[in-house]
Amino acid sequence: MITRAEVRALVLARLGPRLGDLVWDVGAGSGSVAVECARFGAAVVAVECEPAAAATIRANAARFGVELAVVAESAPECLVELPDPDAVFVGGGGLAVLDACTARRPARLVAAYAAVERVGPALAALDGAGYATEGVQLQANRLAPLPDGSHRLAATNPVYVVSGVRR
């Protein structure tokens, strides 16, 4: 799944990827966040357990001319083998994945959720791990054509972005 552009923009702003950083994209899906982080000059590890999605990440990295590492294994188990990150995006997985990421103490951690019920536990996990937290709901409305040639605004589903900066 591709993280929508509006969500990606906020995620990237909170992650703050830059040259010299190591960023993990856990539950990377298509790798859209991983590719964008690499375009900022960060070293990136994209973790994705679905083989077809891992292949898509590699193809997208090649398409956009960036280098990144793809770990085609399940989180949180595979995270113990990775070098410590400066920033982490959790695009998939439950609290066990978030807890495994906070245990590595990245300076910045961002997670995106489709279900509002995951926001409270995620904020509590980040706060309990020593992060100053923020939660944002994003919902975009996109122009959609009508039969008469005019347009309407069609709502997209909301996405909840939880972020934390290490205290």
C-alpha positions in Angstrom: 0.0 0.0 0.0 1.2 3.5 -0.8 1.1 6.1 2.0 -0.9 9.0 0.6 1.1 12.1 -0.3 -0.6 14.2 2.4 0.3 11.6 5.1 3.8 11.2 3.7 4.4 14.9 3.9 3.6 15.0 7.7 5.5 11.7 8.3 8.6 13.1 6.6 8.3 16.4 8.5 8.2 14.5 11.8 10.9 12.0 10.9 13.3 14.7 9.7 15.5 12.4 7.6 18.8 13.9 6.7 22.3 13.0 5.5 24.0 10.8 8.0 20.8 9.5 9.6 19.8 5.8 9.6 16.0 5.5 9.1 14.0 2.3 9.5 10.7 2.0 7.6 8.9 -0.9 9.4 6.0 -2.4 7.6 7.2 -0.5 4.5 4.5 -1.6 2.1 5.5 -0.1 -1.3 8.4 1.7 0.2 7.1 5.2 -0.4 8.3 6.6 2.9 11.6 4.7 2.6 12.3 6.1 -0.9 11.5 9.7 0.2 13.8 9.3 3.2 16.6 8.1 0.9 16.0 11.1 -1.4 16.8 13.3 1.6 20.1 11.5 1.9 19.4 9.2 4.8 20.5 5.6 4.9 17.3 3.5 5.0 16.3 0.0 6.0 12.9 -1.0 4.7 11.4 -3.9 6.6 8.6 -5.7 4.8 7.6 -9.3 5.4 5.5 -9.7 2.2 7.8 -10.9 -0.7 5.8 -9.2 -3.4 5.9 -5.9 -1.5 9.6 -6.3 -0.9 10.1 -6.6 -4.6 8.0 -3.5 -5.2 10.2 -1.6 -2.7 13.3 -2.6 -4.6 11.7 -1.6 -7.9 10.6 1.8 -6.5 14.1 2.5 -5.2 15.5 1.8 -8.6 12.9 3.9 -10.3 13.7 6.9 -8.1 17.4 6.3 -8.2 18.0 5.8 -4.5 19.8 3.1 -2.6 18.2 1.4 0.4 18.3 -1.9 2.2 15.3 -4.2 2.1 14.8 -6.7 4.9 12.1 -9.2 3.8 11.4 -10.6 7.2 8.8 -10.1 9.9 9.0 -7.4 12.6 9.6 -7.3 15.4 11.8 -10.4 15.3 14.1 -9.2 12.6 14.7 -5.8 14.2 17.3 -7.1 16.7 19.7 -7.7 13.9 19.6 -4.1 12.6 21.9 -1.3 13.5 20.4 1.4 15.8 18.3 3.9 14.0 18.1 7.7 14.3 14.5 7.7 13.2 11.8 5.1 12.7 8.5 5.0 10.7 6.1 2.3 11.7 3.7 1.8 8.8 2.4 -1.6 9.8 2.3 -3.8 12.9 0.9 -3.7 16.3 2.2 -2.5 19.7 4.9 -5.3 19.8 6.5 -3.6 16.8 6.3 -0.1 18.3 7.7 -1.4 21.6 10.6 -3.1 19.8 11.3 0.2 18.0 11.2 2.3 21.2 13.6 -0.1 22.9 16.2 0.9 20.4 15.8 4.6 21.4 15.7 6.4 18.1 15.6 10.2 18.4 12.3 10.4 16.4 9.6 7.8 15.9 6.4 8.1 13.8 3.6 5.6 13.3 0.5 5.8 11.1 -2.8 4.0 11.8 -6.1 3.6 10.0 -7.9 2.6 13.2 -8.5 5.3 15.9 -8.4 2.6 18.6 -4.6 2.2 18.1 -3.8 5.8 18.8 -4.2 5.8 22.6 -2.1 2.7 23.2 0.6 4.0 20.8 0.7 7.4 22.5 0.9 5.7 25.9 3.7 3.4 24.7 5.7 6.3 23.3 5.2 8.4 26.5 6.1 5.5 28.7 9.3 5.0 26.7 10.4 8.6 27.3 9.1 10.4 24.2 7.3 13.7 23.9 4.3 12.8 21.9 1.9 14.3 19.4 -1.1 12.8 17.6 -2.7 14.1 14.4 -5.7 13.0 12.3 -5.3 13.7 8.6 -8.1 13.6 6.1 -7.8 15.0 2.6 -10.6 15.8 0.2 -9.9 15.4 -3.5 -11.6 16.8 -6.5 -13.8 14.3 -8.3 -15.5 15.0 -11.6 -19.3 15.1 -11.9 -21.2 14.1 -15.0 -21.8 17.7 -16.0 -18.1 18.6 -16.0 -18.1 20.3 -12.6 -16.4 18.8 -9.6 -17.0 17.9 -6.0 -14.7 17.2 -3.1 -14.6 13.5 -2.3 -13.3 12.6 1.2 -10.6 10.1 1.8 -10.4 7.9 4.9 -8.7 9.5 7.9 -5.2 8.4 8.9 -3.9 8.9 12.4 -0.2 9.9 12.8 1.4 9.4 16.1 4.9 10.8 16.6 7.4 11.1 19.4 10.7 12.9 20.0 13.0 11.4 22.6 13.2 13.5 25.7 
